Amino acid sequence: MAERGRVLVTGASIGIGEATARRLTAEGFNVIATARRADRLQKLAAETGADIFPADLTVQADVDALVAHVLNGGGITALVNNAGGARGQDPVAEARLDDWLEMYRINVLATVALTRALLPGLRKQGGDIVFVTSTAAQETYVGGAGYTAAKHAERMIKDTLRIELVGEPVRLIEIRPGMVKTEEFSKRRLGSEEAAAKVYAGVAEPLVAEDIADAIAWTLTRPKHVNIDSLVIRPVAQANSWTVARK
Ligand SMILES: NC(=O)c1ccc[n+]([C@@H]2O[C@H](COP(=O)([O-])OP(=O)(O)OC[C@H]3O[C@@H](n4cnc5c(N)ncnc54)[C@H](OP(=O)(O)O)[C@@H]3O)[C@@H](O)[C@H]2O)c1
């Protein structure tokens, strides 16, 4: 095991998760990177030396196989629950339940399933769990209910665990990013490149994936008695989810 420990990063095929896997390997952590797309993970492995394990975290058999892989390798010292995302931006009056279900599955249920499975080892040996939620976990906006409901729910997993595990050597860390310009997040949410481009149009310097990776690396490298409970990070041009300066 590397001196700094062994970290499982979910959603590591692209965006914030990929940047986090790259940053943590560069800082001397042993990284296990997971996501569905094996080809992208293979590229990451070739470039960083990260161990990779493709899995769909909404499929219990995949979660089980991933957990077995992690435990066979000696367990982990940290889990970064990053896989997630948004689908659609419909008002509640027109809510598409398929989108709500998908968001709940990946942001909430997959996070609980993996956290629950890896918790015994983390409690026994000590360790960290990072939750990449969103400012959507603390506020809402027109058309945001499906995503904000899922991210509020994800935040409650962390908040509840924080009190359930108090006194144990497990740090529970939440990162709440505002607008981060990643390659696929808004495209997946809105369905087209054009719609995604409008999200960032005229915004001076939205955050980039590396900014969030930097924050995650910082929280994990604080002295062991320091638990960064939650960290809200936005670009200077964004005051809240609906107040954004555009040129
Ligand atoms: N971008 C933003 O503005 C922003 C702001 C606040 C919070 N966040 C949150 O930050 C996290 C990362 O965002 P991002 O912008 O980096 O998103 P992204 O670029 O869309 O990446 C999402 C990652 O999750 C993985 N994933 C999706 N569904 C999965 C599944 N069923 N099983 C396993 N992996 C799955 C994807 O990989 P595969 O497709 O290869 O499986 C991908 O690696 C998410 O939780 C997001 O909600 C993003």
The ligand as a MOL file (V3000), in Angstrom:
LIG
                    3D

  0  0  0     0  0            999 V3000
M  V30 BEGIN CTAB
M  V30 COUNTS 48 52 0 0 0
M  V30 BEGIN ATOM
M  V30 1 N -20.2350 19.5860 -13.4370 0
M  V30 2 C -20.8640 20.2760 -12.5250 0
M  V30 3 O -21.2470 21.4590 -12.7530 0
M  V30 4 C -21.1330 19.7000 -11.1670 0
M  V30 5 C -21.4880 20.5950 -10.1510 0
M  V30 6 C -21.7560 20.0980 -8.8850 0
M  V30 7 C -21.6750 18.7540 -8.6340 0
M  V30 8 N -21.3530 17.8780 -9.6420 0 CHG=1
M  V30 9 C -21.3110 16.4610 -9.3010 0
M  V30 10 O -19.9700 16.0320 -9.4080 0
M  V30 11 C -19.9210 14.6660 -9.8340 0
M  V30 12 C -19.0890 14.5650 -11.1040 0
M  V30 13 O -19.5820 15.4960 -12.0440 0
M  V30 14 P -18.9250 15.6520 -13.4930 0
M  V30 15 O -19.2350 17.0050 -13.9690 0
M  V30 16 O -17.5240 15.1690 -13.4730 0 CHG=-1
M  V30 17 O -19.8550 14.6190 -14.2900 0
M  V30 18 P -19.5790 13.7510 -15.6050 0
M  V30 19 O -18.4450 14.3590 -16.3640 0
M  V30 20 O -20.8820 13.5420 -16.2680 0
M  V30 21 O -19.0410 12.3770 -15.0100 0
M  V30 22 C -19.8920 11.4980 -14.3180 0
M  V30 23 C -19.1050 10.2370 -13.9820 0
M  V30 24 O -19.9920 9.3090 -13.3600 0
M  V30 25 C -19.8910 8.0460 -14.0240 0
M  V30 26 N -21.1730 7.3490 -13.9800 0
M  V30 27 C -22.3820 7.8000 -14.4140 0
M  V30 28 N -23.3170 6.8540 -14.2720 0
M  V30 29 C -22.6770 5.7700 -13.7460 0
M  V30 30 C -23.0930 4.4710 -13.3860 0
M  V30 31 N -24.3630 4.0560 -13.5530 0
M  V30 32 N -22.1860 3.6020 -12.8650 0
M  V30 33 C -20.8910 3.9980 -12.6920 0
M  V30 34 N -20.4300 5.2090 -13.0170 0
M  V30 35 C -21.3170 6.0810 -13.5450 0
M  V30 36 C -19.4940 8.4130 -15.4550 0
M  V30 37 O -18.7790 7.3700 -16.0750 0
M  V30 38 P -19.3650 6.3200 -17.1500 0
M  V30 39 O -20.3240 7.0670 -18.0270 0
M  V30 40 O -18.1210 5.8530 -17.8450 0
M  V30 41 O -19.9890 5.2730 -16.3050 0
M  V30 42 C -18.5360 9.5780 -15.2120 0
M  V30 43 O -17.2380 9.0860 -14.9440 0
M  V30 44 C -21.3780 14.2250 -9.9920 0
M  V30 45 O -21.8010 13.6070 -8.8160 0
M  V30 46 C -22.1040 15.5470 -10.2060 0
M  V30 47 O -23.4620 15.4490 -9.8290 0
M  V30 48 C -21.0730 18.3320 -10.8910 0
M  V30 END ATOM
M  V30 BEGIN BOND
M  V30 1 1 1 2
M  V30 2 2 2 3
M  V30 3 1 2 4
M  V30 4 1 4 5
M  V30 5 2 4 48
M  V30 6 2 5 6
M  V30 7 1 6 7
M  V30 8 2 7 8
M  V30 9 1 8 9
M  V30 10 1 8 48
M  V30 11 1 9 10
M  V30 12 1 9 46
M  V30 13 1 10 11
M  V30 14 1 11 12
M  V30 15 1 11 44
M  V30 16 1 12 13
M  V30 17 1 13 14
M  V30 18 2 14 15
M  V30 19 1 14 16
M  V30 20 1 14 17
M  V30 21 1 17 18
M  V30 22 2 18 19
M  V30 23 1 18 20
M  V30 24 1 18 21
M  V30 25 1 21 22
M  V30 26 1 22 23
M  V30 27 1 23 24
M  V30 28 1 23 42
M  V30 29 1 24 25
M  V30 30 1 25 26
M  V30 31 1 25 36
M  V30 32 1 26 27
M  V30 33 1 26 35
M  V30 34 2 27 28
M  V30 35 1 28 29
M  V30 36 1 29 30
M  V30 37 2 29 35
M  V30 38 1 30 31
M  V30 39 2 30 32
M  V30 40 1 32 33
M  V30 41 2 33 34
M  V30 42 1 34 35
M  V30 43 1 36 37
M  V30 44 1 36 42
M  V30 45 1 37 38
M  V30 46 2 38 39
M  V30 47 1 38 40
M  V30 48 1 38 41
M  V30 49 1 42 43
M  V30 50 1 44 45
M  V30 51 1 44 46
M  V30 52 1 46 47
M  V30 END BOND
M  V30 END CTAB
M  END
